[in-house]
Amino acid sequence: MSKLFLVLIRNIKSSLFLIPFLLLISAGFILINLEINHLKNERYAATAHEMQEQTRTLIREKSDAIMLIALALAEDHQLQQALKEKNHTRLSLKAFSKRLRTLTALQYVWFQVHTAEGISFYRSWNDKRGDNMRHARLDVDAMIRQPHIKSSISVGKYDLSFKAMVPIFHDHQFIGIFEVIAKFNSIAEKLLQLGVQPLFLVDKRYKNQITEPFSRRFLGDYYVANLNADEKYFDYVRSLEIETDLMRTDYFDFYSPNNELVTHVSLLDLSGKSMAHLVLFKPIETIDMQDIMQTRREFIMVMIIFIFIIVLIFSTLYSKRRRSFILEHNVKLSSEVSVKTMELKEKSNFLQEVIDSVSDTIMVINKDYTVTLMNKAARNLYDKAYIKDVAAPKCYEISHSQSIPCNNVEHPCPLAEAFKLGISTTMLHEHQNAYVELTATPLRDNDGNITAILEIGHDVTSHMNTQQKLHEQKSDLKFMADHDALTGLPNRVLFLDRLKQTIKRAHRYQRKVGVMFIDLDRFKEVNDSFGHEAGDKLLQQVSQRLKEHLRETDTIARLGGDEFTIVIDDTSDYNHLADIAENIVTLLADPITIEALELYVTASIGISIYPEDGDTPNLLLRNADAAMYRAKERGKNTYQFYTQDMTEQALERVLMERNLRYAIQRKEFEAYYQPQVDGRDGKIIGLEALVRWNHPTLGLVTPAQFISNAEETGLIVAIDRLMLTMTFTQMQAWIEHDLQPGKLSLNLSIKQLEQDDFIAFLKQSLNQTGFDPTRLELEVTEGQLMKDPKAVIAHLNEIKLLGVTIGIDDFGTGYSSLSYLKKLPIDKLKIDRSVIHGI
């Protein structure tokens, strides 16, 4: 190559071509650098935008977290009682704040309580109270005038902080305000974990407002809000015109001393003016530029090839001038060649002995595929039937027993690549279930020209077979990790990853994405009635139907149990999603045949849409789940789109469950006794015990308000057992005082009968209270009985043996037949009003 350049210089030295040639090369490299710099700037802008979005996401997440804490603590009974009694000594939230610092990322969180008149009632950071906050703070005054939850970011006397304010109600009466305050420092710590160095500055307009700064650091008139701010960035900020530079939404810059990318996020107050400037730094070396550098290399390679072509042209011109000179020296060279030939023959014999001792095949091959030298291992492949010219055999005739060169995909030719690129090339050939690694190395003369190729063939069959087995095992493990073992559908991990990628594409191209959460109705009854094997086959057929009727671009996943999810990519509108949901409902309504047994299942579907209902996979999935529950509440076998009130209802269900657990611990449930009268003589023959919840703040709560939640969460088991113990004790006390209450009648949840220890518990309660089991009557509803009649009958027979009377309530509302009554160990049948109405 170097000789070709020398030839070029000699030929163009005296011509006018040199200057335009060099200018052309220079212009090419300048254009390459300009394009690469443009690509780099685009990458820096995208990285700056990602840093901004990471910061905004962390701010939203922390704001939501402290609001959830405020909502939960505002419902605390002890807090309400303290406000009601105006006794601040009953409050102590310092321990809770300490647990937050220990167990969560919320390191700096404080609590404050105000009365309904705006008087400070409690502060977790000091003992000061009694000051009128309504006069001092506009947000407190606004909350008193119109109580509502409020989340904000503000600057106070101590620091830049998050605030969540929640009104406190007692018996539907506004009695005060609960306020959670948290610092921004955890945001800065999480940014550090993401590889971003933060510097949070509070605008100079608030300098006089921060009278007791938490971090004790200022940068000029700007307060430094994060404790982990590195002072090495202060010089950079001093060089800025903050009011102009940091107000640009597309702002990014470079901090040369540390070779870092700089961007920012502005926090605005209610008037739209800057409240804080979040300056973000990221090392340039952490930004992925490999694809851009690859593009640069490709551009340079094109330029090199262009130069090489120009060089080759002038080399050809030069060779013509040299031809006459070469002819003059031919005679002299002939004599020298004869002498050298003898020397080469001796060296050739020695070389042949050396290569014959090597077990790998070795061949020296010319450009026309002629083999000029081979070792013993290569000769063992020799089959004269395929050799056209024994004196000049071709490499493909020896190694592959074929009449044409190797030039297809299965057998790419390493010689062509080695001659073309001028470097050693390795390729893998498969022949008759054997794998050979071929290494082709260029052989050059003294001038650097490639004269032949040295090809070495190494048998790697054993190694390749081992690699293939490892690859298959790895593929199987990867599939198992990302897919549901029963249906072969993507599992939750793969579903969330695909949803994340779909959201990114939708954000880039301004498209919508639909998420469907499907839950099979009455699937548990199939499992309980026909066994888990039938349930598994049912799930497999449902998944197959879904796959056959949806697009390949859509993702179908099984989250577990009877729950399926679907990502509808690039959806047009609500009507499109509604059509798909209706098709799925119709599709699953057809019977499913399993071993000659026809099963019917329906589906409840919840739908959320990006970006209206959320911009993260977990949020979209959660909202689709909430919509699915709404579909079940509205009769099942339908679909519902997500609305905001579903989140509020979900929160109400969570609060109800929490209050039920407290009620069980505090034994807030009471038994109300309803007399059972003999219609013939008007005498009381028994009492039916009805459960009531005497809530300390809500008052008397009827079963219609909490039984369904208790059934769903399984808390009904504990409530039933409290009622059994309570009523046994009361009835025994009346009997011992010579009262004649008759029989005790109690409703029993089917979940209670499903407990393995219920019979033992019932016996223990009867023994401890001394209550006679013949005075006890337990009732179950027909609808619960028919969910798993065989198992229920077995449990009822055990109870019957104790002397307990068994009754069926609401008979006629289920699906049982009169023939079932013969099998049930029942003593009483209570027919539902709907059956006899109108008779």
C-alpha positions in Angstrom: 0.0 0.0 0.0 2.8 2.4 0.9 4.5 1.7 -2.4 1.3 2.6 -4.3 1.3 6.0 -2.5 4.9 6.6 -3.5 4.0 5.8 -7.1 1.1 8.3 -6.9 3.3 11.1 -5.6 5.9 10.6 -8.3 3.3 10.7 -11.1 1.4 13.7 -9.9 4.2 15.8 -8.5 4.5 17.8 -11.6 0.8 18.0 -12.4 -2.0 20.3 -11.3 -4.0 17.2 -10.0 -2.4 17.2 -6.5 -4.1 20.4 -5.2 -7.7 19.5 -6.1 -7.2 15.9 -5.0 -6.1 17.0 -1.5 -8.9 19.6 -1.4 -11.4 16.8 -2.2 -10.1 14.6 0.5 -10.1 17.5 3.1 -13.7 18.4 2.1 -14.8 14.8 2.6 -13.3 14.6 6.1 -14.8 18.0 7.0 -18.3 16.8 6.0 -17.9 13.6 7.9 -16.9 15.5 11.1 -19.9 17.9 10.6 -22.3 15.0 10.3 -20.9 13.2 13.3 -21.1 16.4 15.4 -24.7 16.8 14.4 -25.5 13.2 15.5 -23.7 13.7 18.8 -25.7 16.9 19.5 -28.9 15.0 18.8 -27.8 12.3 21.2 -27.0 14.9 23.9 -30.4 16.5 23.5 -32.1 13.2 23.9 -30.1 12.4 27.0 -30.9 15.8 28.5 -34.6 15.1 27.9 -34.3 11.7 29.5 -32.6 13.3 32.6 -35.4 15.9 32.8 -38.1 13.1 32.6 -36.4 11.0 35.2 -36.4 14.0 37.6 -40.1 14.8 36.9 -41.0 11.2 37.4 -39.2 11.0 40.8 -41.0 14.3 41.9 -44.4 12.9 40.9 -43.7 9.6 42.7 -42.7 11.3 45.9 -45.6 13.7 45.8 -47.9 10.7 45.4 -46.2 8.8 48.3 -46.6 11.6 50.8 -50.2 12.1 49.7 -50.9 8.4 50.4 -49.4 8.8 53.8 -51.5 11.9 54.5 -54.7 10.2 53.3 -54.0 7.1 55.5 -53.1 9.0 58.7 -56.0 11.5 58.3 -58.3 8.4 58.8 -56.5 7.4 62.0 -59.0 7.1 64.9 -56.5 8.2 67.5 -55.8 11.4 65.6 -59.5 12.2 65.3 -60.1 11.6 69.0 -57.2 13.8 69.9 -58.6 16.7 67.8 -62.1 16.1 69.0 -61.0 16.2 72.7 -58.4 18.9 71.9 -55.8 16.8 73.7 -52.5 17.0 71.8 -50.7 14.7 74.2 -52.5 11.7 72.6 -50.5 12.3 69.4 -46.9 11.1 68.8 -45.9 10.6 65.2 -42.2 10.9 65.8 -41.8 7.1 66.0 -43.7 6.7 62.7 -41.4 9.3 61.1 -38.4 7.4 62.3 -39.7 4.1 60.8 -40.1 5.9 57.5 -36.5 7.0 57.6 -35.4 3.4 58.5 -37.6 1.3 56.2 -38.2 3.6 53.2 -36.5 6.2 51.0 -38.5 8.9 52.8 -35.7 10.2 55.0 -37.0 13.7 55.9 -40.7 13.7 56.6 -42.6 15.8 59.2 -46.2 16.0 60.2 -48.4 19.0 61.3 -52.0 19.1 62.5 -54.2 22.2 62.5 -57.7 22.6 64.1 -60.7 23.5 62.0 -60.1 27.1 63.1 -56.5 27.1 61.7 -54.8 26.9 65.1 -51.6 24.8 65.1 -52.4 21.7 67.1 -49.3 19.5 66.7 -45.9 19.6 65.1 -43.7 16.5 64.9 -40.4 18.5 64.7 -41.0 20.7 67.8 -43.4 21.4 70.6 -44.6 24.7 69.3 -48.4 25.0 68.9 -51.3 27.4 69.4 -50.3 29.9 66.7 -52.9 31.0 64.2 -51.8 29.4 60.8 -54.9 30.7 59.0 -53.5 34.3 59.2 -50.0 33.2 58.4 -50.6 30.9 55.5 -53.0 31.3 52.5 -53.2 27.6 51.9 -54.4 26.9 55.4 -57.1 29.6 55.0 -58.1 28.1 51.6 -58.4 24.6 53.1 -60.6 25.8 55.9 -62.9 27.7 53.5 -63.2 24.7 51.2 -61.8 21.4 52.6 -60.1 19.3 49.9 -57.0 17.2 49.5 -54.1 19.3 48.1 -50.5 18.4 47.0 -47.9 21.1 46.3 -44.2 22.0 46.3 -43.3 25.2 48.1 -40.5 27.1 49.8 -40.8 27.7 53.5 -38.6 29.1 56.3 -36.5 25.9 56.3 -36.3 24.5 52.8 -37.8 23.6 49.5 -40.3 20.9 50.3 -43.3 18.7 49.3 -46.6 19.3 51.0 -49.7 17.2 51.2 -52.7 18.6 53.0 -55.8 16.4 53.8 -59.0 17.5 55.6 -59.9 15.5 58.7 -63.6 14.6 59.2 -65.3 13.1 62.1 -68.9 12.0 61.7 -68.9 13.9 58.4 -67.9 17.1 60.2 -64.6 19.0 59.2 -62.5 19.0 62.4 -59.0 19.8 61.2 -56.2 19.5 58.7 -53.5 16.9 58.5 -50.3 18.0 56.7 -47.2 16.0 55.6 -44.0 17.8 54.7 -41.1 16.1 53.0 -37.8 17.4 51.7 -36.3 17.2 48.2 -33.1 15.5 49.4 -34.3 11.9 48.5 -34.9 13.1 44.9 -31.3 14.1 44.8 -30.1 10.8 46.2 -32.2 8.8 43.7 -30.8 10.9 40.8 -27.3 10.0 42.1 -28.2 6.3 41.9 -29.3 6.9 38.2 -25.8 8.4 37.5 -27.0 12.0 37.5 -25.3 14.7 39.8 -28.0 17.1 41.0 -27.7 20.7 42.2 -31.1 22.1 43.4 -31.3 25.9 43.7 -34.2 27.9 45.2 -34.8 31.1 43.2 -33.3 34.2 44.7 -36.8 35.7 45.1 -37.2 33.4 48.1 -34.0 34.2 49.9 -35.5 36.4 52.5 -38.3 33.7 53.1 -35.7 31.0 54.0 -34.9 32.3 57.5 -33.6 28.9 58.9 -32.0 27.1 56.0 -31.7 23.3 56.4 -28.6 22.8 54.3 -27.0 26.1 55.5 -25.5 26.7 52.0 -26.2 29.5 49.5 -24.8 30.1 46.0 -25.0 33.9 45.8 -28.6 34.7 46.3 -29.7 31.1 45.5 -30.3 28.6 48.3 -28.7 25.2 47.7 -31.6 22.7 48.7 -29.9 19.3 48.4 -27.4 18.1 51.0 -25.4 16.0 48.4 -24.7 19.0 46.1 -21.1 18.9 45.0 -19.4 22.3 45.3 -17.3 21.6 42.1 -20.4 22.6 40.1 -20.8 26.0 41.8 -18.4 27.7 39.4 -20.4 26.5 36.4 -23.7 28.0 37.9 -21.9 31.3 38.7 -21.0 31.6 35.0 -24.7 31.4 33.9 -27.4 34.0 33.5 -29.9 31.9 35.5 -32.9 34.0 34.7 -32.3 33.5 30.9 -30.3 30.3 30.4 -32.2 28.1 32.8 -35.6 29.2 31.6 -35.1 27.6 28.2 -37.0 24.2 28.1 -34.6 22.8 25.5 -31.5 23.9 27.5 -28.4 21.7 27.6 -24.8 22.6 27.9 -21.4 21.1 28.6 -19.3 21.5 31.7 -15.7 21.2 30.3 -13.6 20.8 33.5 -15.5 17.5 34.3 -16.5 16.7 30.7 -20.2 16.5 31.7 -23.6 17.1 30.0 -25.7 19.7 31.8 -29.5 20.3 31.7 -32.1 21.5 34.1 -35.7 21.3 35.3 -37.6 24.4 36.5 -40.2 24.3 39.2 -42.8 27.1 38.8 -45.0 28.6 41.5 -48.7 29.3 41.2 -48.0 32.5 39.3 -45.9 30.8 36.7 -42.6 32.2 37.9 -39.5 30.2 38.8 -39.5 28.8 42.3 -36.5 26.4 42.0 -33.9 25.4 39.4 -32.9 21.7 39.4 -29.5 21.7 37.6 -28.5 18.1 36.4 -25.0 16.9 35.5 -24.1 13.6 33.7 -20.6 12.4 32.7 -20.2 12.4 28.9 -18.5 9.0 29.0 -21.6 7.3 30.4 -23.6 8.3 27.2 -23.7 5.5 24.6 -22.1 6.8 21.4 -21.1 3.4 19.9 -23.6 3.6 16.9 -22.4 7.2 16.1 -18.7 6.1 16.2 -19.6 3.1 14.0 -21.2 5.5 11.5 -18.0 7.6 11.6 -15.9 4.5 10.8 -18.1 3.6 7.9 -17.8 7.1 6.4 -14.0 7.0 6.8 -13.9 3.5 5.2 -15.9 4.9 2.2 -13.3 7.7 1.9 -10.4 5.2 2.1 -12.0 3.1 -0.6 -12.4 6.2 -2.8 -8.7 7.1 -2.2 -7.7 3.5 -2.9 -9.5 3.6 -6.2 -7.7 6.8 -7.2 -4.4 5.3 -6.1 -5.1 2.1 -8.1 -5.8 4.2 -11.3 -2.5 6.0 -11.1 -0.7 2.8 -10.1 -1.9 1.3 -13.4 -0.6 4.3 -15.3 2.7 3.9 -13.6 2.9 0.1 -14.3 2.8 0.8 -18.1 5.8 3.1 -17.8 7.7 0.4 -15.9 6.9 -2.4 -18.3 9.7 -1.6 -20.7 12.2 -1.4 -17.9 11.1 -4.8 -16.6 11.6 -6.5 -19.9 15.2 -5.4 -20.0 15.9 -7.1 -16.8 14.3 -10.4 -17.7 17.4 -12.1 -19.0 19.4 -11.2 -15.9 16.7 -12.5 -13.7 16.4 -15.8 -15.5 19.9 -16.8 -14.5 19.3 -15.8 -10.9 16.1 -17.7 -10.8 17.7 -21.0 -11.7 20.1 -20.7 -8.7 17.3 -19.7 -6.4 15.2 -22.6 -7.6 17.6 -25.1 -6.3 17.7 -23.4 -2.9 13.9 -23.2 -2.8 13.6 -26.9 -3.6 15.6 -27.8 -0.6 13.6 -25.5 1.6 10.4 -26.9 0.1 11.3 -30.4 1.0 12.0 -29.4 4.6 8.8 -27.4 4.8 6.9 -30.4 3.5 8.2 -32.6 6.3 7.3 -30.0 8.9 3.7 -29.5 7.7 3.1 -33.3 7.3 3.6 -33.6 11.0 0.6 -31.3 11.7 -2.8 -33.1 12.3 -4.8 -30.1 10.9 -5.2 -29.9 7.1 -2.8 -27.3 5.5 -3.0 -26.1 1.9 -1.4 -23.2 0.0 -3.9 -22.0 -2.6 -3.5 -19.5 -5.5 -6.2 -17.0 -6.6 -7.5 -19.6 -9.2 -8.1 -22.1 -6.3 -5.1 -24.2 -7.4 -3.4 -26.0 -4.5 0.4 -25.6 -4.8 1.3 -27.2 -1.5 -0.5 -29.5 1.0 0.3 -31.7 3.9 -0.4 -35.4 4.6 -3.7 -34.6 6.4 -5.0 -32.7 3.3 -3.8 -35.5 1.0 -5.9 -38.0 3.0 -9.0 -36.1 1.8 -7.8 -36.6 -1.8 -10.3 -38.5 -4.1 -9.1 -38.8 -7.6 -12.6 -39.3 -8.9 -13.3 -35.6 -8.3 -9.8 -34.2 -9.5 -9.9 -32.9 -13.0 -6.2 -32.1 -13.2 -4.1 -34.2 -10.9 -1.0 -31.9 -11.5 -3.0 -28.8 -10.4 -5.9 -29.9 -8.1 -8.4 -27.3 -6.9 -9.0 -26.7 -3.2 -12.8 -27.4 -3.5 -12.1 -30.7 -5.3 -9.9 -31.9 -2.4 -11.9 -30.6 0.7 -15.5 -30.8 -0.5 -15.3 -33.3 -3.5 -17.1 -30.9 -5.8 -16.5 -29.4 -9.2 -17.2 -25.7 -8.4 -15.8 -23.2 -5.8 -17.5 -22.8 -2.4 -19.6 -19.6 -2.9 -23.0 -20.2 -1.2 -24.3 -19.4 2.2 -23.6 -22.9 3.6 -20.0 -22.9 2.4 -18.7 -19.3 2.1 -15.3 -19.1 0.6 -12.6 -17.8 3.0 -10.1 -17.3 0.1 -12.2 -14.6 -1.6 -12.4 -12.7 1.7 -8.7 -13.0 2.4 -7.7 -11.8 -1.1 -10.3 -9.0 -0.9 -9.5 -7.7 2.6 -5.9 -8.6 2.8 -6.2 -9.9 6.4 -6.5 -13.3 8.0 -10.1 -14.6 7.7 -11.8 -17.5 9.7 -14.9 -19.3 8.5 -16.8 -22.4 9.6 -17.8 -25.1 7.1 -20.2 -27.9 7.7 -19.7 -31.0 5.6 -21.4 -34.4 6.2 -22.3 -33.6 9.8 -18.7 -32.5 10.5 -17.6 -28.9 11.3 -14.3 -27.6 10.1 -12.9 -24.2 11.1 -11.0 -22.8 8.1 -8.5 -20.0 8.6 -7.2 -18.3 5.5 -4.1 -16.1 5.9 -2.6 -14.0 3.0 0.9 -14.8 1.9 2.8 -11.8 0.6 5.9 -11.3 -1.5 8.7 -8.8 -0.6 6.6 -6.0 -2.1 3.6 -6.8 0.2 1.5 -8.2 -2.7 -0.7 -11.2 -1.9 0.5 -14.1 -3.9 -1.4 -17.0 -2.3 -3.5 -18.0 0.7 -2.4 -20.4 3.5 -5.5 -22.3 4.5 -5.6 -24.4 7.7 -8.6 -26.6 8.5 -9.2 -27.6 12.2 -11.9 -30.1 13.0 -14.2 -28.5 15.7 -17.2 -30.9 15.4 -17.1 -31.9 19.1 -16.9 -28.2 20.1 -19.7 -27.2 17.9 -22.0 -30.0 19.1 -21.3 -28.9 22.7 -22.0 -25.2 21.8 -25.3 -26.2 20.1 -26.5 -28.1 23.2 -25.6 -25.1 25.4 -27.4 -22.7 23.1 -30.6 -24.9 23.1 -30.5 -25.1 26.9 -30.1 -21.3 27.2 -33.0 -20.7 24.8 -35.2 -23.0 26.8 -34.3 -21.3 30.0 -34.9 -17.9 28.5 -38.3 -18.9 27.2 -39.2 -20.4 30.6 -38.2 -17.2 32.4 -40.3 -15.0 30.1 -43.4 -17.2 29.5 -46.2 -18.9 31.4 -45.5 -22.6 31.7 -49.1 -23.7 31.2 -50.2 -21.6 28.2 -46.9 -20.6 26.6 -48.0 -17.0 26.7 -45.7 -14.2 28.0 -45.7 -13.8 31.8 -46.0 -10.6 33.8 -42.2 -9.8 33.4 -42.3 -10.0 29.6 -45.7 -8.4 29.4 -44.5 -5.3 31.4 -41.3 -5.1 29.3 -43.3 -5.2 26.0 -45.8 -2.7 27.3 -42.9 -0.4 28.2 -41.5 -0.6 24.7 -44.9 -0.1 23.2 -45.4 3.1 25.3 -42.0 4.4 24.1 -43.0 3.9 20.5 -46.4 5.4 21.1 -44.8 8.5 22.8 -42.4 8.9 19.9 -45.1 8.7 17.2 -48.0 10.3 19.2 -50.1 7.1 19.2 -52.5 5.5 21.6 -52.1 2.1 23.3 -54.9 0.0 24.9 -54.4 -2.3 27.8 -57.0 -4.9 28.6 -57.3 -6.9 31.9 -59.3 -10.1 31.4 -60.6 -12.1 34.4 -62.6 -15.3 33.7 -65.9 -15.4 35.6 -66.7 -18.4 37.8 -63.4 -20.1 36.9 -63.0 -21.1 40.6 -66.2 -23.1 40.3 -64.7 -25.1 37.3 -61.7 -25.9 39.4 -63.7 -26.8 42.5 -66.2 -29.0 40.6 -64.1 -30.7 37.9 -60.5 -30.5 39.3 -57.4 -28.4 38.5 -56.6 -30.5 35.4 -59.8 -29.5 33.8 -59.2 -25.9 34.8 -55.7 -26.0 33.2 -57.1 -27.3 29.9 -59.7 -24.6 30.0 -57.1 -21.9 30.4 -55.1 -23.4 27.5 -58.1 -23.3 25.2 -59.0 -19.8 26.3 -55.4 -18.6 25.5 -55.5 -20.4 22.1 -58.8 -18.6 21.2 -57.3 -15.2 22.2 -54.2 -15.8 20.1 -56.2 -16.9 17.0 -58.4 -13.8 17.1 -55.9 -11.0 17.7 -53.2 -9.3 15.6 -49.6 -10.5 15.7 -48.5 -7.0 16.8 -50.7 -7.3 19.9 -49.3 -8.9 23.1 -51.3 -11.5 25.0 -50.1 -12.5 28.5 -51.2 -14.6 31.4 -50.5 -12.9 34.7 -51.5 -16.0 36.8 -54.7 -17.8 37.8 -57.5 -16.9 35.4 -56.1 -13.4 34.6 -55.0 -12.4 31.1 -53.8 -9.1 29.8 -53.6 -7.7 26.2 -51.6 -4.8 24.8 -53.4 -3.3 21.8 -50.7 -1.4 19.9 -51.5 1.7 17.8 -55.2 1.8 18.6 -57.3 4.4 16.8 -60.0 5.3 19.4 -62.4 4.0 22.1 -64.7 2.4 19.5 -61.8 0.3 18.2 -61.1 -1.0 21.7 -64.8 -1.5 22.4 -65.1 -3.7 19.2 -62.2 -5.8 20.3 -63.6 -6.2 23.8 -67.0 -7.2 22.5 -65.4 -9.7 20.2 -63.5 -11.3 23.1 -66.7 -11.5 25.2 -68.5 -13.1 22.3 -65.6 -15.4 21.6 -65.4 -16.8 25.1 -69.2 -17.2 25.4 -69.0 -20.3 23.1 -68.8 -23.6 25.1 -65.4 -25.2 25.6 -65.3 -29.0 25.3 -62.9 -30.8 27.6 -63.1 -34.7 27.5 -66.7 -34.7 26.3 -67.7 -32.2 29.0 -69.0 -28.8 27.8 -68.0 -25.9 30.0 -69.2 -22.3 29.9 -67.1 -19.4 31.1 -67.5 -15.7 30.6 -65.1 -12.8 30.9 -65.0 -9.5 32.7 -62.7 -7.0 30.9 -61.2 -3.7 32.1 -59.6 -1.3 29.6 -57.2 1.5 30.2 -55.7 3.8 27.5 -52.2 5.4 27.1 -51.7 8.3 27.7 -55.2 9.3 29.1 -55.2 6.7 31.9 -51.5 6.6 32.7 -48.0 6.8 31.2 -46.3 3.9 32.9 -46.9 0.1 32.5 -47.8 -0.4 36.2 -50.2 2.5 36.2 -52.0 1.4 33.1 -52.2 -2.2 34.4 -53.5 -1.1 37.8 -56.2 1.1 36.2 -57.2 -1.7 33.8 -57.5 -4.0 36.8 -59.8 -1.4 38.5 -62.0 -1.2 35.4 -62.2 -5.0 35.4 -63.6 -5.0 38.9 -66.2 -2.5 37.8 -67.2 -4.9 35.0 -67.6 -7.7 37.6 -69.7 -5.4 39.8 -72.0 -4.7 36.8 -73.0 -8.3 36.3 -69.8 -9.8 34.7 -69.6 -11.0 31.1 -68.9 -7.4 29.9 -66.2 -4.7 29.7 -65.6 -1.3 31.2 -63.3 1.6 30.4 -61.3 3.0 33.3 -62.5 6.2 35.1 -61.0 8.1 38.0 -63.7 7.2 40.4 -62.6 3.5 40.2 -59.3 4.5 41.9 -61.3 6.2 44.6 -63.5 3.1 45.1 -60.4 0.9 45.2 -59.0 3.2 48.0 -62.3 2.8 49.8 -62.1 -1.0 49.6 -58.5 -0.8 51.0 -59.7 1.5 53.9 -62.7 -0.8 54.5 -60.4 -3.8 54.7 -58.0 -2.0 57.1 -61.0 -0.9 59.3 -62.4 -4.4 59.4 -59.0 -5.8 60.6 -59.0 -3.1 63.4 -62.6 -4.0 64.2 -61.7 -7.7 64.7 -58.7 -6.8 66.9 -60.9 -4.4 69.0 -63.9 -6.7 69.0 -66.2 -3.9 67.7 -68.8 -6.4 66.4 -72.1 -6.9 68.3 -74.9 -9.5 68.1 -78.4 -8.3 67.7 -81.0 -11.0 68.5 -84.2 -11.3 66.5 -86.9 -13.4 68.1 -88.4 -16.4 66.3 -92.1 -16.8 67.2 -94.4 -19.8 66.9 -97.3 -18.5 64.8 -99.7 -20.8 66.5 -99.5 -19.5 70.1 -97.1 -16.4 69.8 -94.4 -17.9 72.0 -90.7 -17.2 71.4 -89.1 -20.5 70.3 -85.7 -19.1 69.4 -83.4 -16.2 68.6 -81.6 -15.5 65.3 -78.3 -13.7 66.0 -77.5 -10.9 63.5 -74.1 -9.3 63.3 -73.7 -5.5 63.6 -70.5 -3.4 63.5 -70.4 -0.6 66.1 -67.7 1.6 64.6 -66.3 4.2 67.1 -66.7 7.1 64.6 -69.2 5.9 61.9 -71.6 4.4 64.4 -73.7 1.3 63.7 -72.7 -0.3 60.3 -75.1 -2.7 58.7 -73.9 -6.1 57.1 -74.8 -4.8 53.7 -72.0 -2.3 54.0 -69.1 -4.7 54.9 -70.1 -8.3 54.5 -69.1 -8.5 50.7 -65.7 -7.0 51.5 -65.2 -9.4 54.4 -66.1 -12.4 52.1 -63.7 -11.2 49.4 -60.8 -10.7 51.8 -61.5 -13.8 53.9 -62.0 -11.8 57.1 -65.5 -13.3 57.3 -63.9 -16.3 59.0 -62.7 -14.3 62.0 -66.0 -12.4 62.2 -68.0 -15.7 62.2 -65.9 -17.1 65.0 -66.3 -13.9 67.1 -70.1 -14.2 66.7 -70.0 -17.9 67.6 -68.1 -17.3 70.9 -70.1 -14.2 71.7 -73.5 -15.7 71.2 -72.7 -19.0 72.9 -71.6 -17.1 76.0 -74.7 -14.8 76.0 -77.1 -17.6 75.5 -75.6 -19.7 78.3 -75.8 -16.7 80.6 -79.5 -16.3 79.9 -80.1 -20.0 80.5 -78.3 -19.9 83.8 -80.6 -17.0 84.9 -83.6 -19.2 84.2 -84.5 -17.5 81.0 -85.8 -19.6 78.1 -84.4 -18.1 74.9 -85.0 -21.3 72.9 -82.7 -22.2 70.0 -79.8 -20.0 68.8 -79.8 -19.5 65.0 -76.6 -18.3 63.3 -75.7 -17.7 59.6 -72.5 -19.4 58.6 -70.3 -18.4 55.7 -69.2 -21.1 53.3 -65.6 -19.9 53.7 -66.0 -21.0 57.3 -66.9 -24.6 56.3 -63.8 -24.7 54.0 -61.5 -24.2 57.0 -59.8 -27.5 58.1 -59.9 -26.5 61.8 -63.6 -25.3 61.9 -65.1 -28.5 63.4 -62.3 -28.5 66.1 -63.0 -24.8 66.8 -66.8 -25.4 67.1 -66.3 -28.2 69.6 -63.8 -26.1 71.6 -66.2 -23.1 71.8 -69.1 -25.3 72.9 -67.0 -26.9 75.6 -65.6 -23.7 76.9 -68.9 -21.9 77.1 -70.9 -25.0 78.2 -73.5 -24.2 75.6 -75.7 -27.3 74.6 -75.2 -28.1 70.9 -78.8 -29.2 70.6 -79.8 -25.6 71.2 -77.7 -24.5 68.2 -79.0 -24.1 64.6 -76.5 -23.1 61.8 -77.8 -21.8 58.5 -76.0 -21.7 55.1 -77.4 -20.2 51.9 -78.4 -22.3 49.0 -76.2 -20.3 46.6 -73.1 -21.0 48.7 -74.0 -24.6 49.2 -74.1 -25.3 45.4 -70.6 -24.1 44.7 -69.1 -27.4 46.0 -72.0 -29.5 47.3 -70.0 -32.7 47.9 -67.5 -31.0 50.2 -70.2 -29.0 52.0 -72.3 -32.1 52.7 -69.3 -33.9 54.2 -68.7 -30.9 56.6 -72.4 -30.6 57.5 -72.6 -34.3 58.4 -69.7 -33.8 60.9 -71.6 -30.9 62.4 -74.8 -32.9 62.5 -73.1 -35.6 64.6 -72.5 -33.0 67.3 -76.3 -32.5 67.7 -76.4 -29.2 65.9 -79.5 -28.4 63.8 -78.8 -27.5 60.1 -80.9 -25.1 58.1 -80.8 -23.8 54.5 -81.6 -20.1 54.0 -82.8 -18.3 50.8 -83.9 -21.7 49.2 -85.0 -21.2 45.6 -82.4 -18.6 44.6 -79.7 -21.1 43.6 -79.5 -23.9 41.1 -80.2 -26.9 43.3 -82.9 -29.4 42.6 -85.3 -31.0 45.2 -83.4 -34.3 44.6 -80.4 -32.7 46.4 -82.5 -32.2 49.6 -82.5 -36.0 50.1 -78.7 -35.9 50.4 -78.4 -32.9 52.6 -78.4 -33.4 56.5 -80.9 -30.5 57.0 -83.6 -29.9 59.6 -85.0 -26.6 58.3 -85.7 -25.1 54.9 -86.3 -21.3 54.7 -87.9 -20.5 51.3 -86.9 -17.2 49.8 -89.7 -14.6 49.5 -89.2 -14.3 45.7 -90.4 -18.0 45.4 -93.7 -17.6 47.2 -94.4 -14.0 46.2 -97.7 -13.8 44.3 -98.9 -17.3 45.4 
